[in-house]
Amino acid sequence: MQTVRAADANRHFSNVLKQVSQGEEFLVISRGRPVATILPVKKADSSHHAARELLFRRLTSQEVIGTRRSWTRDELYAS
């Protein structure tokens, strides 16, 4: 993990982001104290993708119920 002063991180932010996208981590220091950590985003694990695929398959296989609405706009907003 690299340490960078807040002012330098601000001045060279695009460079910091480029390095973060390549896996580098930064600890941002302001007035001698750590204030932030800039880390690459973690990839979703395979169970997340499997659950998403299962949901999409289930939704696309279900029958659409009630394609016509049984109420009017006026009925919906009637008080």
LOGU-745153 format. One record per residue: x, y, z of N, C-alpha, C in turn; residue in one letter; residue number from 1. Coordinates in Angstrom, 2 decimals. Example, Ala and Ser with C-alpha at 12.3 -4.5 7.8 and 13.67 -1.06 7.14 Angstrom:
<r><n_east>13.19</n_east><n_north>-5.69</n_north><n_up>7.80</n_up><ca_east>12.30</ca_east><ca_north>-4.50</ca_north><ca_up>7.80</ca_up><c_east>13.20</c_east><c_north>-3.30</c_north><c_up>7.80</c_up><rest>A</rest><nr>1</nr></r>
<r><n_east>12.85</n_east><n_north>-2.25</n_north><n_up>7.08</n_up><ca_east>13.67</ca_east><ca_north>-1.06</ca_north><ca_up>7.14</ca_up><c_east>12.90</c_east><c_north>0.03</c_north><c_up>7.87</c_up><rest>S</rest><nr>2</nr></r>
This chain:
<r><n_east>0.85</n_east><n_north>-1.17</n_north><n_up>0.00</n_up><ca_east>0.00</ca_east><ca_north>0.00</ca_north><ca_up>0.00</ca_up><c_east>0.90</c_east><c_north>1.23</c_north><c_up>0.00</c_up><rest>M</rest><nr>1</nr></r>
<r><n_east>0.59</n_east><n_north>2.14</n_north><n_up>-0.91</n_up><ca_east>1.33</ca_east><ca_north>3.39</ca_north><ca_up>-0.99</ca_up><c_east>0.67</c_east><c_north>4.44</c_north><c_up>-0.11</c_up><rest>Q</rest><nr>2</nr></r>
<r><n_east>1.47</n_east><n_north>5.35</n_north><n_up>0.41</n_up><ca_east>0.95</ca_east><ca_north>6.47</ca_north><ca_up>1.17</ca_up><c_east>1.08</c_east><c_north>7.72</c_north><c_up>0.31</c_up><rest>T</rest><nr>3</nr></r>
<r><n_east>0.02</n_east><n_north>8.53</n_north><n_up>0.29</n_up><ca_east>0.02</ca_east><ca_north>9.74</ca_north><ca_up>-0.51</ca_up><c_east>-0.63</c_east><c_north>10.86</c_north><c_up>0.29</c_up><rest>V</rest><nr>4</nr></r>
<r><n_east>-0.06</n_east><n_north>12.07</n_north><n_up>0.21</n_up><ca_east>-0.68</ca_east><ca_north>13.20</ca_north><ca_up>0.88</ca_up><c_east>-1.95</c_east><c_north>13.59</c_north><c_up>0.13</c_up><rest>R</rest><nr>5</nr></r>
<r><n_east>-2.93</n_east><n_north>14.12</n_north><n_up>0.84</n_up><ca_east>-4.21</ca_east><ca_north>14.48</ca_north><ca_up>0.23</ca_up><c_east>-4.02</c_east><c_north>15.47</c_north><c_up>-0.92</c_up><rest>A</rest><nr>6</nr></r>
<r><n_east>-3.16</n_east><n_north>16.46</n_north><n_up>-0.72</n_up><ca_east>-2.92</ca_east><ca_north>17.46</ca_north><ca_up>-1.77</ca_up><c_east>-2.35</c_east><c_north>16.80</c_north><c_up>-3.02</c_up><rest>A</rest><nr>7</nr></r>
<r><n_east>-1.42</n_east><n_north>15.87</n_north><n_up>-2.85</n_up><ca_east>-0.83</ca_east><ca_north>15.17</ca_north><ca_up>-4.00</ca_up><c_east>-1.85</c_east><c_north>14.26</c_north><c_up>-4.67</c_up><rest>D</rest><nr>8</nr></r>
<r><n_east>-2.67</n_east><n_north>13.60</n_north><n_up>-3.87</n_up><ca_east>-3.72</ca_east><ca_north>12.74</ca_north><ca_up>-4.44</ca_up><c_east>-4.68</c_east><c_north>13.58</c_north><c_up>-5.27</c_up><rest>A</rest><nr>9</nr></r>
<r><n_east>-4.98</n_east><n_north>14.78</n_north><n_up>-4.80</n_up><ca_east>-5.87</ca_east><ca_north>15.68</ca_north><ca_up>-5.52</ca_up><c_east>-5.23</c_east><c_north>16.14</c_north><c_up>-6.84</c_up><rest>N</rest><nr>10</nr></r>
<r><n_east>-3.97</n_east><n_north>16.54</n_north><n_up>-6.77</n_up><ca_east>-3.27</ca_east><ca_north>17.03</ca_north><ca_up>-7.97</ca_up><c_east>-3.08</c_east><c_north>15.94</c_north><c_up>-9.03</c_up><rest>R</rest><nr>11</nr></r>
<r><n_east>-2.88</n_east><n_north>14.73</n_north><n_up>-8.58</n_up><ca_east>-2.56</ca_east><ca_north>13.62</ca_north><ca_up>-9.50</ca_up><c_east>-3.63</c_east><c_north>12.52</c_north><c_up>-9.44</c_up><rest>H</rest><nr>12</nr></r>
<r><n_east>-4.88</n_east><n_north>12.94</n_north><n_up>-9.30</n_up><ca_east>-5.95</ca_east><ca_north>11.96</ca_north><ca_up>-9.09</ca_up><c_east>-6.09</c_east><c_north>10.97</c_north><c_up>-10.23</c_up><rest>F</rest><nr>13</nr></r>
<r><n_east>-5.98</n_east><n_north>11.43</n_north><n_up>-11.47</n_up><ca_east>-6.13</ca_east><ca_north>10.50</ca_north><ca_up>-12.60</ca_up><c_east>-5.02</c_east><c_north>9.43</c_north><c_up>-12.58</c_up><rest>S</rest><nr>14</nr></r>
<r><n_east>-3.82</n_east><n_north>9.82</n_north><n_up>-12.17</n_up><ca_east>-2.73</ca_east><ca_north>8.86</ca_north><ca_up>-12.06</ca_up><c_east>-2.99</c_east><c_north>7.86</c_north><c_up>-10.92</c_up><rest>N</rest><nr>15</nr></r>
<r><n_east>-3.51</n_east><n_north>8.38</n_north><n_up>-9.81</n_up><ca_east>-3.86</ca_east><ca_north>7.50</ca_north><ca_up>-8.68</ca_up><c_east>-4.90</c_east><c_north>6.49</c_north><c_up>-9.13</c_up><rest>V</rest><nr>16</nr></r>
<r><n_east>-5.94</n_east><n_north>6.96</n_north><n_up>-9.82</n_up><ca_east>-6.99</ca_east><ca_north>6.04</ca_north><ca_up>-10.28</ca_up><c_east>-6.45</c_east><c_north>5.00</c_north><c_up>-11.26</c_up><rest>L</rest><nr>17</nr></r>
<r><n_east>-5.54</n_east><n_north>5.41</n_north><n_up>-12.11</n_up><ca_east>-4.94</ca_east><ca_north>4.46</ca_north><ca_up>-13.05</ca_up><c_east>-4.21</c_east><c_north>3.36</c_north><c_up>-12.30</c_up><rest>K</rest><nr>18</nr></r>
<r><n_east>-3.45</n_east><n_north>3.74</n_north><n_up>-11.27</n_up><ca_east>-2.72</ca_east><ca_north>2.75</ca_north><ca_up>-10.49</ca_up><c_east>-3.68</c_east><c_north>1.86</c_north><c_up>-9.69</c_up><rest>Q</rest><nr>19</nr></r>
<r><n_east>-4.76</n_east><n_north>2.44</n_north><n_up>-9.18</n_up><ca_east>-5.75</ca_east><ca_north>1.66</ca_north><ca_up>-8.44</ca_up><c_east>-6.40</c_east><c_north>0.64</c_north><c_up>-9.37</c_up><rest>V</rest><nr>20</nr></r>
<r><n_east>-6.67</n_east><n_north>1.03</n_north><n_up>-10.61</n_up><ca_east>-7.28</ca_east><ca_north>0.09</ca_north><ca_up>-11.57</ca_up><c_east>-6.35</c_east><c_north>-1.07</c_north><c_up>-11.88</c_up><rest>S</rest><nr>21</nr></r>
<r><n_east>-5.05</n_east><n_north>-0.90</n_north><n_up>-11.61</n_up><ca_east>-4.07</ca_east><ca_north>-1.96</ca_north><ca_up>-11.83</ca_up><c_east>-3.80</c_east><c_north>-2.74</c_north><c_up>-10.55</c_up><rest>Q</rest><nr>22</nr></r>
<r><n_east>-4.60</n_east><n_north>-2.47</n_north><n_up>-9.49</n_up><ca_east>-4.50</ca_east><ca_north>-3.26</ca_north><ca_up>-8.27</ca_up><c_east>-3.79</c_east><c_north>-2.60</c_north><c_up>-7.10</c_up><rest>G</rest><nr>23</nr></r>
<r><n_east>-3.26</n_east><n_north>-1.41</n_north><n_up>-7.31</n_up><ca_east>-2.54</ca_east><ca_north>-0.70</ca_north><ca_up>-6.24</ca_up><c_east>-3.53</c_east><c_north>-0.13</c_north><c_up>-5.22</c_up><rest>E</rest><nr>24</nr></r>
<r><n_east>-3.08</n_east><n_north>-0.01</n_north><n_up>-3.97</n_up><ca_east>-3.88</ca_east><ca_north>0.56</ca_north><ca_up>-2.90</ca_up><c_east>-3.17</c_east><c_north>1.79</c_north><c_up>-2.36</c_up><rest>E</rest><nr>25</nr></r>
<r><n_east>-3.95</n_east><n_north>2.80</n_north><n_up>-1.96</n_up><ca_east>-3.38</ca_east><ca_north>4.04</ca_north><ca_up>-1.44</ca_up><c_east>-3.98</c_east><c_north>4.39</c_north><c_up>-0.09</c_up><rest>F</rest><nr>26</nr></r>
<r><n_east>-3.13</n_east><n_north>4.85</n_north><n_up>0.82</n_up><ca_east>-3.55</ca_east><ca_north>5.42</ca_north><ca_up>2.09</ca_up><c_east>-3.36</c_east><c_north>6.92</c_north><c_up>1.95</c_up><rest>L</rest><nr>27</nr></r>
<r><n_east>-4.44</n_east><n_north>7.70</n_north><n_up>2.10</n_up><ca_east>-4.38</ca_east><ca_north>9.14</ca_north><ca_up>1.94</ca_up><c_east>-4.18</c_east><c_north>9.78</c_north><c_up>3.31</c_up><rest>V</rest><nr>28</nr></r>
<r><n_east>-3.17</n_east><n_north>10.66</n_north><n_up>3.39</n_up><ca_east>-2.80</ca_east><ca_north>11.32</ca_north><ca_up>4.64</ca_up><c_east>-3.12</c_east><c_north>12.80</c_north><c_up>4.54</c_up><rest>I</rest><nr>29</nr></r>
<r><n_east>-3.75</n_east><n_north>13.36</n_north><n_up>5.56</n_up><ca_east>-4.00</ca_east><ca_north>14.80</ca_north><ca_up>5.63</ca_up><c_east>-3.54</c_east><c_north>15.30</c_north><c_up>6.99</c_up><rest>S</rest><nr>30</nr></r>
<r><n_east>-2.64</n_east><n_north>16.26</n_north><n_up>6.97</n_up><ca_east>-2.06</ca_east><ca_north>16.82</ca_north><ca_up>8.20</ca_up><c_east>-1.46</c_east><c_north>15.72</c_north><c_up>9.08</c_up><rest>R</rest><nr>31</nr></r>
<r><n_east>-0.82</n_east><n_north>14.76</n_north><n_up>8.44</n_up><ca_east>-0.13</ca_east><ca_north>13.70</ca_north><ca_up>9.16</ca_up><c_east>-1.01</c_east><c_north>12.57</c_north><c_up>9.66</c_up><rest>G</rest><nr>32</nr></r>
<r><n_east>-2.30</n_east><n_north>12.64</n_north><n_up>9.36</n_up><ca_east>-3.23</ca_east><ca_north>11.59</ca_north><ca_up>9.83</ca_up><c_east>-3.88</c_east><c_north>10.89</c_north><c_up>8.66</c_up><rest>R</rest><nr>33</nr></r>
<r><n_east>-4.05</n_east><n_north>9.57</n_north><n_up>8.76</n_up><ca_east>-4.76</ca_east><ca_north>8.85</ca_north><ca_up>7.69</ca_up><c_east>-6.23</c_east><c_north>9.27</c_north><c_up>7.65</c_up><rest>P</rest><nr>34</nr></r>
<r><n_east>-6.71</n_east><n_north>9.60</n_north><n_up>6.46</n_up><ca_east>-8.11</ca_east><ca_north>10.02</ca_north><ca_up>6.32</ca_up><c_east>-8.91</c_east><c_north>9.15</c_north><c_up>5.35</c_up><rest>V</rest><nr>35</nr></r>
<r><n_east>-8.22</n_east><n_north>8.43</n_north><n_up>4.47</n_up><ca_east>-8.96</ca_east><ca_north>7.63</ca_north><ca_up>3.49</ca_up><c_east>-8.06</c_east><c_north>6.53</c_north><c_up>2.94</c_up><rest>A</rest><nr>36</nr></r>
<r><n_east>-8.72</n_east><n_north>5.52</n_north><n_up>2.43</n_up><ca_east>-8.04</ca_east><ca_north>4.45</ca_north><ca_up>1.72</ca_up><c_east>-8.69</c_east><c_north>4.34</c_north><c_up>0.35</c_up><rest>T</rest><nr>37</nr></r>
<r><n_east>-7.89</n_east><n_north>4.30</n_north><n_up>-0.68</n_up><ca_east>-8.40</ca_east><ca_north>4.13</ca_north><ca_up>-2.04</ca_up><c_east>-7.99</c_east><c_north>2.73</c_north><c_up>-2.49</c_up><rest>I</rest><nr>38</nr></r>
<r><n_east>-9.00</n_east><n_north>1.88</n_north><n_up>-2.73</n_up><ca_east>-8.77</ca_east><ca_north>0.48</ca_north><ca_up>-3.08</ca_up><c_east>-9.49</c_east><c_north>0.13</c_north><c_up>-4.37</c_up><rest>L</rest><nr>39</nr></r>
<r><n_east>-9.01</n_east><n_north>-0.86</n_north><n_up>-5.10</n_up><ca_east>-9.76</ca_east><ca_north>-1.33</ca_north><ca_up>-6.26</ca_up><c_east>-11.07</c_east><c_north>-1.99</c_north><c_up>-5.81</c_up><rest>P</rest><nr>40</nr></r>
<r><n_east>-12.07</n_east><n_north>-1.91</n_north><n_up>-6.63</n_up><ca_east>-13.35</ca_east><ca_north>-2.55</ca_north><ca_up>-6.33</ca_up><c_east>-13.18</c_east><c_north>-4.05</c_north><c_up>-6.42</c_up><rest>V</rest><nr>41</nr></r>
<r><n_east>-13.72</n_east><n_north>-4.76</n_north><n_up>-5.46</n_up><ca_east>-13.64</ca_east><ca_north>-6.22</ca_north><ca_up>-5.48</ca_up><c_east>-14.64</c_east><c_north>-6.77</c_north><c_up>-6.48</c_up><rest>K</rest><nr>42</nr></r>
<r><n_east>-14.24</n_east><n_north>-7.77</n_north><n_up>-7.19</n_up><ca_east>-15.13</ca_east><ca_north>-8.43</ca_north><ca_up>-8.15</ca_up><c_east>-16.16</c_east><c_north>-9.26</c_north><c_up>-7.40</c_up><rest>K</rest><nr>43</nr></r>
<r><n_east>-17.37</n_east><n_north>-9.31</n_north><n_up>-7.95</n_up><ca_east>-18.41</ca_east><ca_north>-10.14</ca_north><ca_up>-7.36</ca_up><c_east>-18.02</c_east><c_north>-11.61</c_north><c_up>-7.53</c_up><rest>A</rest><nr>44</nr></r>
<r><n_east>-18.32</n_east><n_north>-12.40</n_north><n_up>-6.52</n_up><ca_east>-17.95</ca_east><ca_north>-13.82</ca_north><ca_up>-6.62</ca_up><c_east>-18.92</c_east><c_north>-14.57</c_north><c_up>-7.52</c_up><rest>D</rest><nr>45</nr></r>
<r><n_east>-18.59</n_east><n_north>-15.79</n_north><n_up>-7.83</n_up><ca_east>-19.38</ca_east><ca_north>-16.58</ca_north><ca_up>-8.78</ca_up><c_east>-20.77</c_east><c_north>-16.90</c_north><c_up>-8.25</c_up><rest>S</rest><nr>46</nr></r>
<r><n_east>-20.96</n_east><n_north>-16.95</n_north><n_up>-6.93</n_up><ca_east>-22.29</ca_east><ca_north>-17.26</ca_north><ca_up>-6.39</ca_up><c_east>-23.26</c_east><c_north>-16.12</c_north><c_up>-6.70</c_up><rest>S</rest><nr>47</nr></r>
<r><n_east>-22.75</n_east><n_north>-14.89</n_north><n_up>-6.74</n_up><ca_east>-23.59</ca_east><ca_north>-13.74</ca_north><ca_up>-7.09</ca_up><c_east>-24.09</c_east><c_north>-13.88</c_north><c_up>-8.53</c_up><rest>H</rest><nr>48</nr></r>
<r><n_east>-23.19</n_east><n_north>-14.23</n_north><n_up>-9.43</n_up><ca_east>-23.57</ca_east><ca_north>-14.40</ca_north><ca_up>-10.84</ca_up><c_east>-24.53</c_east><c_north>-15.57</c_north><c_up>-11.01</c_up><rest>H</rest><nr>49</nr></r>
<r><n_east>-24.32</n_east><n_north>-16.65</n_north><n_up>-10.30</n_up><ca_east>-25.19</ca_east><ca_north>-17.82</ca_north><ca_up>-10.39</ca_up><c_east>-26.60</c_east><c_north>-17.47</c_north><c_up>-9.90</c_up><rest>A</rest><nr>50</nr></r>
<r><n_east>-26.69</n_east><n_north>-16.74</n_north><n_up>-8.80</n_up><ca_east>-27.99</ca_east><ca_north>-16.35</ca_north><ca_up>-8.26</ca_up><c_east>-28.72</c_east><c_north>-15.42</c_north><c_up>-9.24</c_up><rest>A</rest><nr>51</nr></r>
<r><n_east>-27.98</n_east><n_north>-14.52</n_north><n_up>-9.85</n_up><ca_east>-28.59</ca_east><ca_north>-13.59</ca_north><ca_up>-10.82</ca_up><c_east>-29.13</c_east><c_north>-14.36</c_north><c_up>-12.02</c_up><rest>R</rest><nr>52</nr></r>
<r><n_east>-28.35</n_east><n_north>-15.29</n_north><n_up>-12.55</n_up><ca_east>-28.79</ca_east><ca_north>-16.09</ca_north><ca_up>-13.68</ca_up><c_east>-30.04</c_east><c_north>-16.90</c_north><c_up>-13.34</c_up><rest>E</rest><nr>53</nr></r>
<r><n_east>-30.06</n_east><n_north>-17.48</n_north><n_up>-12.15</n_up><ca_east>-31.22</ca_east><ca_north>-18.26</ca_north><ca_up>-11.71</ca_up><c_east>-32.46</c_east><c_north>-17.38</c_north><c_up>-11.64</c_up><rest>L</rest><nr>54</nr></r>
<r><n_east>-32.33</n_east><n_north>-16.18</n_north><n_up>-11.11</n_up><ca_east>-33.46</ca_east><ca_north>-15.25</ca_north><ca_up>-11.02</ca_up><c_east>-33.96</c_east><c_north>-14.89</c_north><c_up>-12.42</c_up><rest>L</rest><nr>55</nr></r>
<r><n_east>-33.06</n_east><n_north>-14.55</n_north><n_up>-13.34</n_up><ca_east>-33.48</ca_east><ca_north>-14.21</ca_north><ca_up>-14.69</ca_up><c_east>-34.18</c_east><c_north>-15.36</c_north><c_up>-15.39</c_up><rest>F</rest><nr>56</nr></r>
<r><n_east>-33.68</n_east><n_north>-16.57</n_north><n_up>-15.21</n_up><ca_east>-34.33</ca_east><ca_north>-17.74</ca_north><ca_up>-15.82</ca_up><c_east>-35.74</c_east><c_north>-17.92</c_north><c_up>-15.26</c_up><rest>R</rest><nr>57</nr></r>
<r><n_east>-35.87</n_east><n_north>-17.77</n_north><n_up>-13.93</n_up><ca_east>-37.18</ca_east><ca_north>-17.94</ca_north><ca_up>-13.30</ca_up><c_east>-38.15</c_east><c_north>-16.86</c_north><c_up>-13.78</c_up><rest>R</rest><nr>58</nr></r>
<r><n_east>-37.70</n_east><n_north>-15.62</n_north><n_up>-13.85</n_up><ca_east>-38.58</ca_east><ca_north>-14.54</ca_north><ca_up>-14.27</ca_up><c_east>-39.01</c_east><c_north>-14.68</c_north><c_up>-15.72</c_up><rest>L</rest><nr>59</nr></r>
<r><n_east>-38.11</n_east><n_north>-15.10</n_north><n_up>-16.59</n_up><ca_east>-38.48</ca_east><ca_north>-15.23</ca_north><ca_up>-18.00</ca_up><c_east>-39.35</c_east><c_north>-16.45</c_north><c_up>-18.26</c_up><rest>T</rest><nr>60</nr></r>
<r><n_east>-39.33</n_east><n_north>-17.42</n_north><n_up>-17.36</n_up><ca_east>-40.15</ca_east><ca_north>-18.61</ca_north><ca_up>-17.57</ca_up><c_east>-41.56</c_east><c_north>-18.47</c_north><c_up>-17.00</c_up><rest>S</rest><nr>61</nr></r>
<r><n_east>-41.79</n_east><n_north>-17.47</n_north><n_up>-16.16</n_up><ca_east>-43.10</ca_east><ca_north>-17.31</ca_north><ca_up>-15.55</ca_up><c_east>-44.09</c_east><c_north>-16.68</c_north><c_up>-16.52</c_up><rest>Q</rest><nr>62</nr></r>
<r><n_east>-45.35</n_east><n_north>-17.08</n_north><n_up>-16.37</n_up><ca_east>-46.43</ca_east><ca_north>-16.55</ca_north><ca_up>-17.19</ca_up><c_east>-46.76</c_east><c_north>-15.14</c_north><c_up>-16.72</c_up><rest>E</rest><nr>63</nr></r>
<r><n_east>-46.99</n_east><n_north>-14.24</n_north><n_up>-17.66</n_up><ca_east>-47.40</ca_east><ca_north>-12.88</ca_north><ca_up>-17.33</ca_up><c_east>-48.87</c_east><c_north>-12.90</c_north><c_up>-16.96</c_up><rest>V</rest><nr>64</nr></r>
<r><n_east>-49.19</n_east><n_north>-12.35</n_north><n_up>-15.81</n_up><ca_east>-50.57</ca_east><ca_north>-12.35</ca_north><ca_up>-15.33</ca_up><c_east>-51.11</c_east><c_north>-10.93</c_north><c_up>-15.39</c_up><rest>I</rest><nr>65</nr></r>
<r><n_east>-52.31</n_east><n_north>-10.81</n_north><n_up>-15.92</n_up><ca_east>-52.97</ca_east><ca_north>-9.51</ca_north><ca_up>-15.91</ca_up><c_east>-52.29</c_east><c_north>-8.47</c_north><c_up>-16.77</c_up><rest>G</rest><nr>66</nr></r>
<r><n_east>-52.27</n_east><n_north>-8.71</n_north><n_up>-18.07</n_up><ca_east>-51.63</ca_east><ca_north>-7.75</ca_north><ca_up>-18.95</ca_up><c_east>-52.45</c_east><c_north>-6.48</c_north><c_up>-19.08</c_up><rest>T</rest><nr>67</nr></r>
<r><n_east>-53.75</n_east><n_north>-6.56</n_north><n_up>-18.78</n_up><ca_east>-54.60</ca_east><ca_north>-5.37</ca_north><ca_up>-18.80</ca_up><c_east>-54.88</c_east><c_north>-4.96</c_north><c_up>-17.37</c_up><rest>R</rest><nr>68</nr></r>
<r><n_east>-54.85</n_east><n_north>-3.70</n_north><n_up>-17.13</n_up><ca_east>-55.17</ca_east><ca_north>-3.24</ca_north><ca_up>-15.78</ca_up><c_east>-56.68</c_east><c_north>-3.13</c_north><c_up>-15.62</c_up><rest>R</rest><nr>69</nr></r>
<r><n_east>-57.13</n_east><n_north>-3.38</n_north><n_up>-14.42</n_up><ca_east>-58.57</ca_east><ca_north>-3.39</ca_north><ca_up>-14.16</ca_up><c_east>-59.03</c_east><c_north>-2.10</c_north><c_up>-13.49</c_up><rest>S</rest><nr>70</nr></r>
<r><n_east>-58.21</n_east><n_north>-1.06</n_north><n_up>-13.50</n_up><ca_east>-58.56</ca_east><ca_north>0.20</ca_north><ca_up>-12.88</ca_up><c_east>-58.18</c_east><c_north>1.34</c_north><c_up>-13.80</c_up><rest>W</rest><nr>71</nr></r>
<r><n_east>-58.83</n_east><n_north>2.44</n_north><n_up>-13.58</n_up><ca_east>-58.52</ca_east><ca_north>3.62</ca_north><ca_up>-14.38</ca_up><c_east>-57.67</c_east><c_north>4.57</c_north><c_up>-13.56</c_up><rest>T</rest><nr>72</nr></r>
<r><n_east>-57.08</n_east><n_north>5.51</n_north><n_up>-14.22</n_up><ca_east>-56.27</ca_east><ca_north>6.50</ca_north><ca_up>-13.53</ca_up><c_east>-57.11</c_east><c_north>7.27</c_north><c_up>-12.51</c_up><rest>R</rest><nr>73</nr></r>
<r><n_east>-58.34</n_east><n_north>7.64</n_north><n_up>-12.89</n_up><ca_east>-59.22</ca_east><ca_north>8.38</ca_north><ca_up>-11.99</ca_up><c_east>-59.54</c_east><c_north>7.56</c_north><c_up>-10.75</c_up><rest>D</rest><nr>74</nr></r>
<r><n_east>-59.77</n_east><n_north>6.25</n_north><n_up>-10.92</n_up><ca_east>-60.04</ca_east><ca_north>5.40</ca_north><ca_up>-9.78</ca_up><c_east>-58.83</c_east><c_north>5.30</c_north><c_up>-8.85</c_up><rest>E</rest><nr>75</nr></r>
<r><n_east>-57.67</n_east><n_north>5.27</n_north><n_up>-9.43</n_up><ca_east>-56.45</ca_east><ca_north>5.16</ca_north><ca_up>-8.64</ca_up><c_east>-56.25</c_east><c_north>6.40</c_north><c_up>-7.76</c_up><rest>L</rest><nr>76</nr></r>
<r><n_east>-56.56</n_east><n_north>7.59</n_north><n_up>-8.29</n_up><ca_east>-56.34</ca_east><ca_north>8.82</ca_north><ca_up>-7.56</ca_up><c_east>-57.58</c_east><c_north>9.37</c_north><c_up>-6.87</c_up><rest>Y</rest><nr>77</nr></r>
<r><n_east>-58.67</n_east><n_north>8.61</n_north><n_up>-6.89</n_up><ca_east>-59.90</ca_east><ca_north>9.05</ca_north><ca_up>-6.20</ca_up><c_east>-59.68</c_east><c_north>9.01</c_north><c_up>-4.69</c_up><rest>A</rest><nr>78</nr></r>
<r><n_east>-60.16</n_east><n_north>10.04</n_north><n_up>-4.03</n_up><ca_east>-59.97</ca_east><ca_north>10.09</ca_north><ca_up>-2.58</ca_up><c_east>-61.21</c_east><c_north>9.72</c_north><c_up>-1.82</c_up><rest>S</rest><nr>79</nr></r>
